[in-house]
Amino acid sequence: MTVSDVERLSVVAEGDTALAMTEEAFRSFYDRTSRALWGYLARLTGDPSLADDLLQDTYYRFLRAGAAHESEAHRRNSLFKIATNLARDAARRRRVLPFFVGDDAAEIPSREDVAGRVQRTTDVGRALETMKPRERAMLWLAYAEGSSHQEIASVLGVKTASVKLLLFRARRRLAGILGRVPEAAPKGGA
């Protein structure tokens, strides 16, 4: 090692923790997680273009945080927690924005207009759109991502002991909604 190598190491150790992952490690992490994270954000927000924006912001904030992670699962949890918080903030902004816009409020699309842009290909997708964001997120994390109750609690900010009951209620509500969906199953066979 030379003196310049030691100086470079000390600068990296002291200051710039935001670049703790190498570019190659980040690309690999992004490749493994971006598709699932985008799907989660699209379901949570009901808007694919907003999911695109939130996806970029999530990875940016993840890198800026520069936190040390114990494992791949811990890193994924941190990423999904950031995404959940960004989606919540976006939902709050959509509710508050029309009150500050004034006469131009008619230009802001309604929730139904935004939801109508999302391609509805399955009854489950339509049923999930009618559920609360936390219920959607919980079901998505449990069944699409395979997250444990502890991981779900960490991402959504609820107690681990509550997750089982909340998942039960969300599944029961989803089943009830699917029972009322008119095109739930074609009559007459496959």
N, C-alpha and C positions, 0 to 999 in steps of 0.2 A: 504494500500500500504506500502511496505517496502522500505528501502533505495535502495536496489538492483533493485527493479521495477522502481524507479524514475531514476536511472542511466541508465537502459536499454532504457527507453523512451527518455531520452535526447540524447543518442547515436543515436537512430533511427531518431529522429527529426533533428539532426545536419547533419549527414553524409549520410547514405545509403538510398537515395530516389529511387534508382533503384529497390528496393524491396517493393515499395509502395503497390502493389497488393499482397494479400495473395495468397498462392499456390492454394487454393480452388477457389478463385475468378478468378485467371488466367486460371485455367483449364476450368472453366465454360465459360469464354470469348473465349478461344481457341476453345472449342467445338462449340460455336455459330458462329464463324467467319472463321475457318480454311478452310472449304470446299469452301465457296464462294471466299475467298482470293486465294486459289490455282487455282480455275477456272479462276479467273481474271488474275493471273500471267501466266497461261498456254496459254490463248488467247493472252495476250500481247507479250509474248516471242516466242510463237510457238514451245516451247520445254518443254515437261513434266518434264524431269529430271532437267532442269534449274529451272523450276517452283518449284520443290521440294527444291532445294538449296536456292532459293530466299525466299521461305516461312519460312524456318528456320531462315534465316538471318533477315527477317522482324520482326519476333517475338522477336528475340534477341535484335535488336535495339530498338524495342518498349519498352521492359522492361528496357533496359539500359537508355533510355531517362528519365524515371521516371516522366513524366509530369503529372500534375493534370488535369483531364478531367472533364468537367462540366456534361456530360451525356454519355449514351451509344453511341449515334450517334456521338458525338465528339470523343470518343475513337475509333470508327470504321473509321472515317475520317482520324484520325491520322495514324492508321494502314495502310489504303489504300494509303495514301500519301507517307509513308515510302516505301511501296511496289513499287509504281510507280517510285520513285527515284532510287531504286535498279535496277529495270528493265531497266530504261534509262541508268544507268551506265553499266549494262551488255551488252546492245546493243552497246554502245560506245567502250567497250573493244573488242567486236567481230569485229568491223570495224577496230580498230587500231592494234590489235594483229598480223595479217599476215605481216605487214610491219616490225615488229621487230623480227620475227622468222627466217627470212633468207631462207635457202634452205629447211627447214622443213615445209614450208608453205603448201606443198601438203598434209601433214598429217592432217591439220585442215579442218574439213568438211565445205562445202560451205553452204550458207543460204538455198539453195534448198535441200541439203541433210538433214539438220536439220528439215526443214519444212516437208520433206517426212516421217520423223519418227512419226510425229503427225498423229494419226488416223483420217482420214477424213470420217466422217459418214454423214454429211449433206452438202447440197449446201451452206447454210449460213456459215458454218464453213470454207468451201473453199473460199468463197467470202471474209470473214473477214481476211483471211490470206494474201490477196492481198492488203489490205488497210494499211494506215499508222498507226503506233503504237498509236498515239494520237487519231485517229479516232476510232480505235478498243476499246481503253480504254474508250473513251467517250460513245460509244454505249453500252458497257458492263455495265458501271456504271449506265447509265440511264435506261436500259431496263432489265438487268439481276439482278442488285442490287437494282433498284428502288431509286437511289440517286436523290436528288433535284439538281436544277441548281447550287445553292450555294455550295452544297457539292462537285459537280463535279468540279466547279471552284477551290475550295480549294485543292482538290486532284491533279488536273492537272496543277495548277499554271497559270490559265487564268482568265480574268475578268468575273465576274458573268454575266454581260450584253452580253458577247460574246458567252456564252454557247448555247443559243437558236439558233443562226445563225450557229454555228459550228455543232450542232446536226442536224440541217436541212440539211446542206451540206453533213454530213457523211451518213445520211439516204438516201439522193438522190444518192450519190455515190454507196452505197450498193445496192440500187434498180437497178442502171445502170449495175453494175457488175453481179447481179443475172439475169438480162435480157440477158446477153451475155454468161452465163454459159451453155454449151451444154446439160448437163443432168439436167437442171433445173426442168423439170416436165415430168413424163412419159406420153407418148402419148397413148391415147386410153382408159383411165379410170382406176378406182381403182379395 
